[in-house]
Amino acid sequence: MALKIVSASGLVRAALVAGVAALPMLATPVVAQPPTGASPLVQGQISLADLAERVMPAVVNISAVTTSDTRSRALPQVPQLGPDTPFGDLFEEFFNRRGQGQQGQGQPPQQRRSQSAGSGFVIDSSGIVVTNNHVIGDANEITVIFNSGLRLKAEIIGKDTKVDLAVLRVKHDKPLDAVKFGDSDKMRIGDPVMAIGNPFGLGSSVSSGIVSARNRDIQQGPYDTYIQTDAAINKGNSGGPLFNMAGEVIGINTAILSPTGGSVGIGFAVPSSLAVNVVDQLREFGETRRGWLGVRIQSVDDATAEALGLGTARGALVAGIDDKGPAKPAGLEVGDVIVKFDGKEVKDSRDLPRIVAGTAVGKDAPITVVRKGKEVVKTVKLGRLEDGEKVQQASAKPNAEPAKPAVTTALGLELSQQTDELRKRYSIKDGTKGVVITKVDPNSNAADKRISIGELIVEVGQEAVNSPEDVTKRLDALKKEGKKSALLLVANGQGEVRFVAVTMN
């Protein structure tokens, strides 16, 4: 069975009743010396009892109820049945009892009620609670349940779908126990952690483990940088805290990788380094206010790095610039490789959206780019990311059948000058520049890089090309320079571009 990412929320009581006898025992890891702030060794093992006792009052269970209107499905109108029709009286009673005699017209809507359960934690004694956005969803009624049995109605302060966080508020006549965020950037692989939550609706439960990995990208959103842990996380744990041994929240348990929906020792938590800024914005504004640069980026692989003279694969390659975005007036260009933003190193393309989003809107931020082998520093005044905007990824759209042999062959591609017939055949938008690709050798490196028939080569080695002859001349020049790969700027018929590094034989 294939593994899948599962949100660590939900409540399936039937599964609990049927499967509780099969739940395995969880062993506490053996550690030679207890970390700072932890309880002493007990029979060769670390006891987390003191730590759990201290933080558990701030961890809550969350019940979210969603009520929606539904109308009964209209059944066919009952035909006029005569007194002699067999079972006619039974048919009429069946339909009339359900209000279907007139196709459901005039019948009041029925209420459909669904319930989910998850976890959360108090970060302010005044009653501020953090959880996952998917725990509450579009709930009409949210109840926060404390370990003491106290139940309080909650209101939503703000939600963020991109990082899957939500901030709630409850009111109580006394200050509530609260926990604080720690610095997840200080956590190392192998550091012990403790998770508390509400698995399968059992109530407050503690599990322990270590940080298994950092900066995991599980393809759940544009800012994925999860902490991976082997601490047991199951359905119902979503929104619960992941603690370090000092009792600080360094992660928010969100998802698991599992073939069954149960814990197999691979859980994921939103790191506090990402969550704190989102939570602060939701508390202050009721929404997120992320920085916006206005570029479309792609990753830099080894071949692209060699073609650009970067030395090693690093940074984010600018494949497109929004005409109305902040990057254009700042002087950024397609082909620039962003290696540093606002003083922070951009190790790969996944770093840039996260760094930009966490930078204040309106700030004048310095950007270091590599342009034609040289570092250039620009300054951009950040805009604000629109709610509906998504981080774009370079994509290639395969096109139609191969055309007739082109004028020139290079890199396993047959190339042709643009003609009216080719523009019509491949739906090339007016004004799109470049040399048309009319055939791709399936055994070529270009085919491996998903270059497709009907696309256009706009640049070779960061120089524009307008004819097949331009392409071959530029390739010859790159070979004389000792390059092993040629960096192509490839456009689809709509003019959307991406960079592709193709090996030159």
Beta strands, then each sheet from edge to edge (+ up, - down):
strand 1: 4-7
strand 2: 41-42
strand 3: 45-46
strand 4: 59-70
strand 5: 110-124
strand 6: 128-131
strand 7: 141-145
strand 8: 151-160
strand 9: 165-170
strand 10: 192-197
strand 11: 205-216
strand 12: 226-229
strand 13: 241-243
strand 14: 249-258
strand 15: 267-271
strand 16: 291-292
strand 17: 295-298
strand 18: 316-321
strand 19: 337-341
strand 20: 344-345
strand 21: 364-371
strand 22: 374-381
strand 23: 383-384
strand 24: 408-410
strand 25: 413-416
strand 26: 435-440
strand 27: 456-460
strand 28: 463-464
strand 29: 485-491
strand 30: 497-503
sheet 1: 1+ 14- 13+ 10- 11+ 12- 15+
sheet 2: 2+ 3-
sheet 3: 4+ 5- 6+ 9- 8+ 7- 4+
sheet 4: 16+ 23-
sheet 5: 17+ 18- 19+ 20-
sheet 6: 17+ 18- 19+ 21- 22+
sheet 7: 24+ 25- 26+ 27- 28+
sheet 8: 24+ 25- 26+ 27- 29+ 30-
end
